[in-house]
Amino acid sequence: MKKIILLLSMIFMLAACGGKGDKEKANNVLYVYEWADYIPKQIFEKFEKETGIKVVEDIYSSNEEMFAKLKAGGKGYDLVIPSTDYAEIMMNEGMLEKIDKNQIPNFKNIDPIVLDKLHYFDKDNNYAVPYVMGATVIAVNKKYVKDYPRDYTIFERKDLAGRMTLLDDMREVMTSALGTLGYPQNTTSEKEIAQAADLVKQWKKNIAKFDSESYGKGFANGDFWVVQGYAENIYVELDPDQKKDTDFIIPEKGGTSYIDSFVLLKDSKNKEAAYKFLNFINEPENYALICDHLGLPSINVPARKLVTKKPMYTIEDLKNTQTLRDIKSTLDLQNKYWQQILVD
C-alpha cells in the first residue's frame, strides 16, 4: 500500500513539475508580429540577456496582410504593431487586451502630444502603446533628379517614368491623392474619390510599380530615383554618402503620418513577457537605440537626450499631415476604385 501511495505521489509531483515547466517555458518566449527591420536585433538580444525571455518575430508587409491573417485564425502572437487606423479597427473588433499601465512604469516617458493623437479612438490610452511616430515620405535621389516639386505632383514627371514607385497600399496612395486634391481621407463623396483615382492613374503611367517591400533597397541601389515610402525603411539601406544625396519630402498637401503602436492580443499566451518587453523598450537608453537605428524623432521624452544621430525630420514637421484613420463606411468604395487602378 505504501508503494502504491509513493508511486501516486511521484506521478502527481511529476505532473505538477511538468505543468510548471510548460508555464515557465511559455513565459520565456514572446511572439511579436511586426514590420521588417522595425525593432533592432540589438534590442531583442539585450532583452533576452536581461530577462531570459526570447523574442520570436514574424514579419508582415502591410496592415491589411497582418489583419487578414489574424482574422483568418492566425494564432500564437502576443504583440503586434499596427498603424493607427488598424489599431482602431482591431480594438473595435474586440481583438485586443486592455493594457494594464501599472505593469509598464516607463509608459510615463511617452510624449503626451503623441498619446493625445490616439484619443480620438482610444480615449484613455488603454489599448495602444505608441512605438514610433513618423511620416510617409517621398524620397528623392538628388544626384539624378533636379528642380523637382516638393509634393505628389512629382509623380506626373514623364521624364522620370520607370524610375519611381508608389506604395502598394490603397489607404496610403488614395489618401495622398485625395489630399493633393484638397479632399479629406474620409470623404463620402464618390465624385471626389473617383477624381482621386483618376489622379493615381496618371501617376501610375510613370511609375515602375506599386511596391511596399523592396523600395528601400531599390532606391539604395539606384534602380529608383523617387519613391513613396516610410523614411526609416529607406534610411537603413543608405550609406553615409547616399544619405547626403537623399531628400525626404513630407508634402504639405497629401502628406500622411502614422503612429505605429504595440497592441496586446486578447488571446496572447505570454502577457507577462509582453508587459516586460513594453516596459523594457520604453527605457530611455533602449528607445534611444531604436531612434538611432530608424532615424526617426524620439517620442520618448527622456531618450531625446541620449539619441546620437540627428533624425530625418522632427515631430513638428508632421503638423500638416493626416494620420490615417479607420474610414469605415467608405473603405469598400475606395477599394473598388483601387482595384480599377490596379487592373487599368
N, C-alpha and C positions, 0 to 999 in steps of 0.2 A: 504493500500500500504506500509505504514511504517512497519507493522507487517511482510509483505512478505519480504521486504528488510532486516529486522532484522533477520528473520529466515534464509534467504540465507546467510547472513553474518556469522551466527553462524555455519552453515553447512561447509562453507569454512574454518572457523577457526578450527573446529574440524578435518577436513580433513588434514589441514596443520599440526596441532599438532600431529595427528596420524602418518603422514609421517615422521615427525621429530623424534618422539618416536621410530618408527621402525628403523630408521637410527642409532639413538643412541644405541638402543639395539644391532644392528648388530655390531657396533664398540666396544661394551663391551664384545664380545665373540670372542676368537681366536681359530681356529681349527687347531691342529697340528697332523700330521700323522708321527709316529716315531717308532723307535725300543723300545722294552720293557725295562723299568727301565733305560732309557738313560739320561733323564733330571730329576734331583731330584725333588720330590714333593715340597721340601722346596723352590725351585726356583719358581715354579708355584704359591705357596701360597704368597711368598714375592712380586711377580709381581702383583698379584691381589690386595694385600693390598696397594701397592704404586700407582697403576694406576686405580683400579676399573675394570680392564679387566679380565674376567675369561677365563682360558685356558681349552679347552676340547681336550683331546688327544685320538687318536685311534692308535692301535698297528699293526705292521706287523713284520714277522719273516725273510723276505728276500727281497732283492731289486726286485727280479722277481715278488713276490707277490704284492708288492706295485705298480709296474709299470703296471702289468696286470689289477689291479683294476682300476687304473686311466684311462688306455686306453679303458677299457670296459665301461667307462662312470661314474666312481665314482666321485661324486661332493661334494662340501661343505668344502673341506680342503683349508687352507691358506698356511701353511708352511709344507714342507716335508724335511726329512734329508737323501737323498740318498748318496751312496758311489760315488766315483769319476766317475767310468765308467757309472753309471746310470744318474749322473748329466749331463754328456756329451750327453748321448742319449736323455734325456728329453729336453735339450737345442736345439739339432738338430731337434727334433720333434716339436719344436715351442710350448712347453707346459709351458715355464717359462716366467715370467715377468722380464724385465731388472731391476736390482737393482739400486735405487737412493741412492748412498752412502752418499749424503748430509743429508739424513734422519737418517744416522747411524754414528754419530760423533765418537763413540767408535770403529769403524772399524779400526781406526789408531792403535789400541792396538794389532792387529793380527800380528804375526811374519811374516815379508816379505819372509822368507825362505819357509814358508808354502804356502803363496799366490803364490810364483813363481812356485810351483809344479803344480798349476792348469792352468798355462799359455799355456800349450800345446793345450788346447781346449777353455779356457776362458781367452783370452789374457789380457784383462784389468780388470779381476775380476768383470765382470758386471752381472753375473748370479748366482754365488755360493759364499756363505759366510761361510768359514770354521768353523766347530763346534769343531771337535777333529781330531787329527792325531794319529793313533795307528797302532798296528800290529796284524795280525792273528798269534797266538802263538800255541805252543804245550805245554800244561800244564802237568807236571809230578808230581805225588804224591811220593815224595822221601821216605816216610815211607814204601812204598811197593815195589818200583822199584829202583833197584840198578844198577850201572855200565851201563848206557844207552847212546846211541849215541845222539848227540845234533842236530839231523836233522830228516827228514821224514823216514829214514830207521828204526826208532824205530817201525814203524807200520808193519815191517816184522818179529817182535819178536813173534814167535809162543807161547812162554811161557806166553805171555800177552793176548792171544786170549780170547775174550769175555769181556776184561777189558778196551777196548779202543773204542773211537768213532771218526769219521770224520764228518765234517760239511756236511749237506745236501744242498750243494751249488756247482753246477757244476764249476763255474768260480774259486772258491777258491781251490777246490780239484784238478782240472785239471791243474791250473797254478802252484800249488805246485809240482805236478808230472812232469810237463814239466821242471820246474826249477831244480828239483832234477836230471834230465837227462841232464841238461845244455842247454835246449832249451828255447827260449823266449815265452812269453804268446801269442804273435800274430803270431806265426809261421804259414806259409801257407802250410807246408809240411804235407800231410796226413800220411806219414810214421811216422813222429815224433809224431803226435797226437795219432796214433794207439799205438805207443810204450808207451806213457804216460798212455793211457787207460789200457794197459796190466799191467803196474805198479800199477795202482789203483786197479785192480782186485786182485793183490797179497795182497795189504793192506786190501781189503775187506774181505778176508778169515779170518783175525784176529780181525776184529772189531765187536763190538756188534751191531752197527747200524750206519747209517748216521743220524746225529741229529743236528739241528740248533736251537732248542728251549729249551731243558731241560738239556743240557750237563753240565751247571754250577752247577745245583742242584745235578745232578748225580755224578759229581766229588766231591762235598762237602760232600755228604752222604756216599761216599766210594764205590758206585756201579762201578765207572770207575776210573782207575788209570792214564790213559793217554788220553787226549782229545785235538783235534784240535778245536780252537775257538777264540773268542775275549776275551782278558785278563780281560777286565772290567766286562764282564758277569760272569766270574768265581770269580773274586776278591770280588764282593759284596756278594757272597754266603758263603765266608770263615770266620771263626772266627780267632782271632789273632794267635793261635797255628797252625791252618791249613795253614795260610799264610806262616809261617816259614818252613813248610814241602813241600811247593809248589815251583817248579822250572818252571818259564815261559821262554820257549826257543823261540828265534827268529832265525830260521835257516839261515845260510849264503847262502845256496843253496835251492831254492824253497820257501824262505820266502816271504810273501806278506805284504804290508802295505796298509793303507787306509786313505783317508781324507773324512770324512763324513761332508757334508755341508748343511746348510739351503738353500733351494731354495723357491722362492715365485711363486706360481702357477699363471698362467695368468688369470684364472677365479676366483681368490680369491675375496671374497666379503668384506674382512676385512684388506685391505692393510695398513691402518693407524695403526691398532693394531699390525700388523705384524712388521712394522718398529719399533714401540715402544719396542716390545719384543726383536728384534735383537739388538737394542742398549742396552737394559737392561742386556741382557745375556753377553754382552761384557764389562760390568762394571767390573773392576779388582776384587772387592770383591765378586761379584756374580760368576764370572768364577772360582775363587779360590775354591768356594764351590763345583762346578762341578768336578774339578780335585780331590779334596779330596774324593768325592763320587765314582768316577770311578777309581782312582788310576793311571790315565794317565798323561803324561807330559803336561805342560801348553803350548798352542800355543798363549796364551795371555801374552805378554811380561811383563807388569806391575803386572799381577796376580802371577807371579813366586815368588815374594817376600812375598805373602800372603798365599801361599799354606802351610798347616800344616803337610801334610803326604807325605812321600817320594814316588814318583811314581814307578811303577813296572819296568820301563825302561825309557831311555831318548830319545829325538829326535835323538841324534847321533847314538843310537843303530839301527836305521832304515835305515842306509845309504846303506846297501847291499840288501834291499828288493825291490820288484817290486810293484808299485802302480797299481792296476787293472785299465785297460783302456777298452774303447769300441773296441772290436776286429772285429766288423762289418762283413767282408766277411767270416771269419772262424767260426763265432758263431754257425751257423747251423751245420757245420761239427763237431765241438767239442760236440755239444749237441747230435748228432747222436751217437757218441761213449759213451757219458754219459748215454744215455738210455740203451745201451747194457750192461753197467756196472751194472745198477740198476736191470736188469732182469736176469743177469747171476747168 
